[in-house]
């Protein structure tokens, strides 16, 4: 047996906090050493934090990372473990996103990322350069840099970075054909709904295809609007061995027998013949051997990894939550992490404020903030939260009661501050600006109310050091059912990428789990902004399930409007083809003319691939003709 203990670390880093990021890693490295870990794996860009974006163009940002990497190496010299840690370096005037291998107090190798994503939320091709097959250089005249495998006393290792594993034509194949048995993937993969099962299947496929052991460690925490859910996997030749916890910092370990990987390779005739053909055509990746006399690991105290259920033939009986419940908890955990890290890492805020309307969106935003507050102040989470109800003549007693009830249940402060007098003054001022005969439109009167509330929230935030949370959802943002300078405003948009139908499901999930009467009171009423008499959102727009389906189809699948109608007819036969045709035409028109609003909205938390953030996901020109169907 060739037993190796693998340690997967998840560290909540901050971009540019080089010393504190490495301090966190050192704490986990010391734990690994105490637990006889052979190979410790950290995340992509651990030293500098991720995403660094254009900061990598500053030489000082790069140089500081090398200094801290050397400190990490020096302080782990006695650990008798190999560590892989993410770092940005400058080589030949270019910037590279690298996996650094550290052993015995030295950086023994640097492997640059080859597949640089420049899609969706990623911009790496803008700032970093790509590694390439056969690249073989020295960094600072001493450290091997490029396309290499590394042999230690326990076996041969390949390192790679995040996106490299997502490509079937990534470096894993040639490195495994060149002898690598253990592949270390350092990742900073953002959370998206449903991504866990995709990662799990991907890693199992790569480990099976290349007949290797794959260890994968992911970043945890949030920077700006990107949320990283952490966790990690170990998979040996297609067999899952470890799945690390998510949404928390920490360490997970398991023991593997690399002799099993070697044996399965020798038994798999297809893999052997593919390797032979590849070797004839492409040759081998360069290898660096680190002699045991220079560095050796400690493995004498490791025990053979026996199955949890004490059966080699049957899987362990593990209770799992229903998929819908699991998805709800993932979304809530991700958004709470996003709020908390933005609040803490910016170091600009002392408390959190929410303008409660008594409606669904502001309620969910408050509940997410409270979820974070329970972690930050477990003995008194409500002390971190301040809520404000700002009614006008159109506000109902029902929404006020619901807002007051949930604030009381959460222990948050609650104030009622009418804006009706200010509403009248602003109406009169606007009429004077229009001149004789001028008349305010109904939309203007609604927007005045929204803007007054936002102005008051900003005034409170400026004076209290409060984080003013924007409460709008993705569905209404997509069609411009929001007010610039009003409910579109805030310092952080918490649910701006959560569709309205998902908002409703999350609230029902939380109502069942918590029993809060405030949630029950809110969901018992039709959804509407209460900016005009008897206002109901679905009456002014369309049924929310149809709206969300329109958004997914048009923004995600990108069909023609006629094709959208056809697809929607299968989903909603009760609505009728003529009504669906009208809904599609309305959605496309509103969607296109509302893009100018998106670019003025605050930073938003990302949980999907269709997020309405022009600098992150769905990038569309503000000025465009209404082209569908023409």
N, C-alpha and C positions, 0 to 999 in steps of 0.2 A: 504493500500500500504506500501511496505517496500523498499523505494527508496535508492539506493546506487549509488554514482558517482564514476566511474572507470577512472583512469588516466594511460595511457600507455606511457612510456618514452623510447626514443631511445637515447643512449649516445655513442659518438665516443671515446672509451677508448684506452689507450695504455698499452701494457703488462708491468707490473712492476711500472706503474705510480700511485701508490696507492692513494696518497693525491690528485692529480689533478683529478683522476677518481671520487673520492668521492666528490670533490668540484663541479664537473659538475652535479653529482646526487643531491647534496644539492640545487643547483640553481633551478633544476626542481622540487624538493620536496617543495621548498618555493612557487613556482608558483602553485603547486597543492593545497597547503594549502590556498593560496589566492583565488583559484577557487572552494573551498569547496569540494575537492576530498575526498572521503571516503576511497578508497583503491588505493594506487599508486604502480604501477608495473614497476620494472626495469628489466634489462636483466641478463642473465646467466653470472657469473664471472665478474660482473661489477667492483668489488673492485680491483682485480688483473689484469683484462684484459684477453682477450681470443684470441688465444689459449695459455695457459701458458706452455704447453708441459713439459719438464723435469725440469723446474724451480720449480715445486711444490715439488721436492725432497729436496730443500733448506729450512730448518726450518725457516730461516729469511724471506723467501718469504711468508710463511704461517702466521707467527706471525704478520708481518706488516699489513696483511689484517684484522686480528681480532682487532687490535688497531684502524684502520680506520673505521671498522664497528661500534665500540663503539662510535666513534666520530660522525658518521652519526646519531646514535640513540640519542645521547645527544643533537645534534643541531636540531633535529626534534621533541623534546619532547613536545613542545607546539602545534604541528600541528593538533592534534585531528584526525589523519588519520593513517591507517595501511599501512605500506610499505613492499614490498617484494623485496629483493635485492640479487643478486648473489655473493657468496663468497666461497673461498676454506678454509677448516679447517682441523686441525689434531685431530683425535679422536682415542684413543687407539693405537697410533703408526701408524695409517693409515691416508691417505689423502682422503678427500671427497669433491665432487663438490656439493655445497648446495644452497638451497633457504633459506635465513634468513628472518624471519618475525619480523618486528620492530614496536613497538607501545608504546606510552607514555614514550619515552626515554629509553626503554629497548629492548633487543633482547628476544622475547617471545618464539621463536622456531627456530629450524634448521631442515630442511628436506633434506636428501641426495638424489642425483640422483641415480636411480636404473639401468637404461638402458644406459650403457656406450658404445658408438659407437667406434668400432675399424675396420673401413672399409673406403674405399675411402680416404678422406682427414683427417680422424679422428684417434687419437691415445689414446683415453681416458683410455681404458682398460690397457694401459701400465703404467699409472701413478696414476690414481684414483682407489679407492675401491668402491664397489657397496653398496648402501642401499638395504634393503631386507624387505619383508613383516614381520610385527610384531616387527621390530627393535624398541627398546624403551630404551634409555639411557639418561644420563645427560652429557652435555658438560661443562667442567670446574666445575662440581659439582652443576650446577645451571640451565642451559638452557636445556629444553627438546629437545632431538635430536632423530630423527628416523622417523618411519612410524606413523604419527599422523594427526588428523584434529584439527582445532582450532575454537572455538565458541566465537564470539564477540557479541556486543549488536545488530548488524544488521543481523547476520546469521552465518553460519558455512562455514569455508574456508578450502580448501586443496591447498597445494603448491607442485609444481613439477618442474623439470628442463628439458627443451628441448626434448631430445630423448625419455623421458618418454611418451610423447604424441604420438610418432610415432609408438608405439607398441600397438597392440590390447590387449596385456596382461600386460599393464602398470599399475601403481598404481591408475589411475583415477577411475577404476571400483570399487575397494574395498573401496576407500575413499568416493565415492559418495553413495555407499550402506551403508556406516557408517554415513551418514548424511550431507556430504559436498554438499553445493548448489552452491558455487562459487569456481571454480578451477583456480588457478593462474599458468600460465606456463611461466617460465623465459627462454628465448632462446638466443642462439648465433648460428643461422642457416645461413650458408653461402649462398650467391647468386649462383644460377644456372639458366640457361636459362629455363624458363617455371615453375620455382618453386612456383611462386605466386599462380597460380591456384591450384597447388597441396596442398599448405598450407591451402588455403581457404576451399577446399573440405574436407581436413582432419579434420580441426577444427569444421566445421559444422557437420561432421559425429560423432566426439567424443561428442559434445554437445548434439546431438540428441540421440545417443546410451545411454548416461548416464543421460539424462534428467537433465542437469545442465547448468549453465552459465560459459563459458570458456573465460578468459581474457588471451591474449597471447601478450607478448612484445619481440621484437627482437633487437639484437645489430645492430649498424650501424657503418660503417667505415671499414678500411682495416688494417690488421696486417700481415706482410710478404706478402705472395701471396693470402691469404684468404680475400675475400671481403664480407662484411655483409651489406645487403640492408635495414636493419631497418624495420620500419613499425610494424604493430600489428593488432590484431583482437579482437573484442568482439562478441561472438555468444551466444544467449540464447536459449537453448533447440532446436537448429537447425535453429533459425532465426538470420540472420546476422544483427548486430546493429552498428558496427563501423569497418572501415578499415582505419588504420592510414597511413599517407604519408610515402613514402620510400625514401632512399638515402639522408636523411637529419636528423640532430639532432632535437629533439623537443618533444612535448607533444600533445597527442590527448585524448579527454575525451568523455564520454557519461554516461547517467543515465539509470540504469536498475531497474526494480521492481522485487525483489527476491520473492515476493509473487506469481508472475506468474510462476516462476520455481517450487515452492512448489505445486501450483495448478495443473500444468501439470503433475507432478509426481503422484498426487492423482488420476488424470483422466486416466493415462496410466496403464491399468491393466497388460499388459505384463511386463512393468518395475517393477511394484509392486511384481508380482509373481517371477520374476527373483531375486529381492532383497531378498525376503523371503527365497528362496532356497539357495541363497548364505549365508545368515545369519545363516541358520541351519548348513551348512557345514563348514563355515570358521570363523564365529564369526564377531566381529566388530573391526575396527581399533581404537586404543586408542585416546581419545579426551582430549584436554585441553580447559577448559573454562576460559576465561579471563573476570572476573566480570566487569560490568559497573562501579562499584565503584572504580576499579583500572584503567580502561581505557575505555573511551567512545568516539564515533565519533560524528561529528556534521552533521546532515542531515535535519535540519528544513528548510533550504532555497532551497532545491532541488525541481525541478518541474518535473511533469510526462513527460516521453519521448514520445512526439507525433511525428507522421511520418513526414518526410520532405515534401512530396507531399500533406499533409493534407488529405490523404486517408488511411484508415486501410485495404483497399481491393485491391488497385493497387500499384505496385512498383513505386518508383520515376523514372521519365524519365530522364536517365542520359546518356549524349553523351559519347561514347567510341571510342577510336582510333581503326583503323583496327589492327588485331592481328600482322601482319608483321611489321607495323610501331611501334607498342608497343614493340615488341621484339627488334627491332633495337635500340630504345631509351634506353631500359633497359640495353642492352649490352654496349652501349656507356657510359651511366651513371656509370655503374659498373666499367668499365675499367678506366674511368677518376678519379673515387674515389680511385681506387687502385694506380694509378700513384701519385695522390696528397698526399695521406696518407703516401706512402712510401717516397716521397720527403720530407714531413714535419716532420714525426715522427722519422726518422733516424737522423735528425739534422746534416747531413754530407754534404749537398749540398746547392749551392747558385743559380744554374740555371739548365736548362735542354738542352741537346744536342741530335740532331738526324742527322745521316748521310743520307741525301736524295739521292736516286738513280734516282728519276723521275719515280719510279715504284709504284705499288699499296700498298705494305706492309709498306714501309717507309712513304708514304703519310698518310695512316690510322693512323700509330703510331703518327705522328706529329699532326693530327687533334684531336686525343684523348688527347694528352698533351695540346693542345690549349684549349680544352674543360675545362680541369682543370684550366689552366692559367686564363681563363675568370672569374672563381670564385675567384681565389687567387688575381689577379690584374685586376679588372674589367675595370679600366681606361686605362690600357696599357698591355694587356695580352702578346703581342708579345715581350715585354722586358724580359720576363722570358725564351724565346726560342731562341736557336742558331742552325742554320742548315748549313750543309756543303755538297757541291757537289764535289766529287773527281773522275774526269773522267780519263779514259785511251783511247787508240786508238779505243776501241770498243764502247765507249759511243757515243750516238747520240745527235745531236742538239735538237731533239724533247724532249728527257728526261731532258736535261739541261733547256730548256725553261719551261717545266712543273714544274720542281723543283723551278726555280726562280719565276715563277708566283705565286705558292701557298705560298711561303715564303713572297712575297710582300703583298699578300692579307691578310695574317695573321699578318703582321707587325713584323715578325721574322727576325733576322739578317740572311744574306745569304752570304756564301763565296765559291768561286770556287778555289779548290786546286788540280791541276793535280797530279796524282801519276805515270804518264807514265815513267818519268826518273827513279824513284825509282823501277818501275816494271822491267825495263831493268837491273838495277844493281842487283836486287834479282834473276833474271833469270840467269845472269852470275855467281853469287855466288853459286846458286844451281847446275849449270853444273859443276863447279869446285869440288864441294863436291862429285859429282857422279864419277868423274875421267874420264880418256880418254875413248872416245866412249859412254859416258853416254848421255842420251837423256831425256828431260823432257816430261812427258805425258801431253796431253791437259788439263786434270783435274788439274794437278799441276799448270799450267800457270793460270788457272782460280782462283785457291786457293790463289796464290801469291797476286793477286789484292785484294781479299777480306781481306786477312790478313793485307795488308798495310793500308787499310782503317780503320780496327779495331785498329791497333797500333796507328794511328794518333788520333783517337777518344779518346783512353785511355790517350794519352799524353795531349790532350786538357783537358780532365776531371780531371786529376791529378793536373794540374796547375790552373784551373779555379774554382775548386770546383763544377764541373758540373755533373749532373746525366746523364750518357750515356745510352740511351734507345736502347735495342736490338729490331730489327724490323721484325724478321722472323715469319712466320705463322705456324700453326699446321700441315697442310697437307705436306708441304715440310720438316718440321722437322721429321715427321713420317717416311719418306722414305730417310732421310739423304741427301736431296737436299740442303745442307748447309755446311759451312766450319768451322771446329774447329779452333779457333784462328782468325776467320774472321767474317762473318756475324752471326755466332752463339754467338758472344761475346757481352757483355754489362753488365750493373749493374742490369737492370731489364728488363725482357722480357714481353712486353706489350701485344702482340697479339699471343704469342706462343701457346695459346690454342684456337685460333680462326681459323676454317678451311678456306681454300682459297675461297671457294664459298661464305662463309659468309663475308669474307673481301670484295668481289665484291659487295654483296648486301648492306653492310654498306656504301660503297663509293657511290653507286647510291642513297641511301637514303640521304646521306649528300649533294650530288650534287643537288638533288631536293630541299632540304631545304635551302641551303646556296647560290646556284648559283655560287659558286667559279669556275672560269675558269680553275684554276690549276687542279681541279678534272677532269673536262671534258677532258683536254689535256692528263692526265694520262690514263684514261679508254678508250680513243680512240685508244690506241696502244696495241698490243699483250703483254701479261705478259711474261717477261723474264729478266734474271739478267744482260745481256749485258757484259758478261765476255769473249765472243767469238763472231765471226761474225754471225749476223742474228740469234741470240739465242732466242728460244721461249720455255717457260717452258713446255707447254702441249706437244710439239713435243718430248722433251727429256724424259718426264715422261709418261703421258697419259692425256686424258681430265680431267680437275679438278673435274667435277661432278662425274665421275667414281672413281677417286682417293678418294674423300671424302666418297663416298658410300662404297668403299673397307675398308677404315679406320673404319667407323662406324660398319660395319658388323663384321670384323675380331676382332677388339679391344673391341667392345661392346657386340655383340650377340654371338661371339665366335663359329661360325660354321666351318665345314670343307671347304676347298677351293672349292670342287665340289658344295657344297651347296651355296657358295657365287656366283658362276657363275650362278646358277639357279635363285637366287634372282635378280642378276643384269640384267639377260635377261628380267625379267618382267619390270624393270625400264628403260632399255636402249635397246629396241628391234632393234633400228636402227644401233647399233654398230656391232651386229653380235656375235654369240656364240664363234667362233674361236678367234676373237679379245678380247672378254671379258675373255676367258680362259688365254690368254697371259697377259692381264692386271692383273688378279688375281695372277698369278704365279710371275709376276714381283713385285707386291706390297708386297706379303708375304716375298719374298726374301729380298727386300730392307728394309722392316720393321724390320725383325729380325736382319739383319747385321748392322742396324743403332742405336741399343739400346746403344752401347758404346758412341755414340755422345750425347744422351739425358742426360746422367749423368754428362756431362761436361758443360751443358748449364746453363745460369744464372737463378736465382729465377724468376718464372713466375706467372702471375696473373691467378687465377682460375675462370672459369665461367661455367664449366660443370662437367660431371662425367667421362670423358675419357681423362682427361688432361695428357700430357706427362711429368710428373714430378715424378721421381722414389720415392721421399720421400713423395709424397702426394696422388696420385691417382692410376695410372696404374703401379703397381710394377712388373717388369719383370727382370729376371736374364740377365746380360750382356752376359754371356757365356751359350749358349744353342745350341743343334743340330737343324737342319732344319727339324722339326718333322711333320708338317702337311701333311696328306695323307700317312704317313708311319706307 
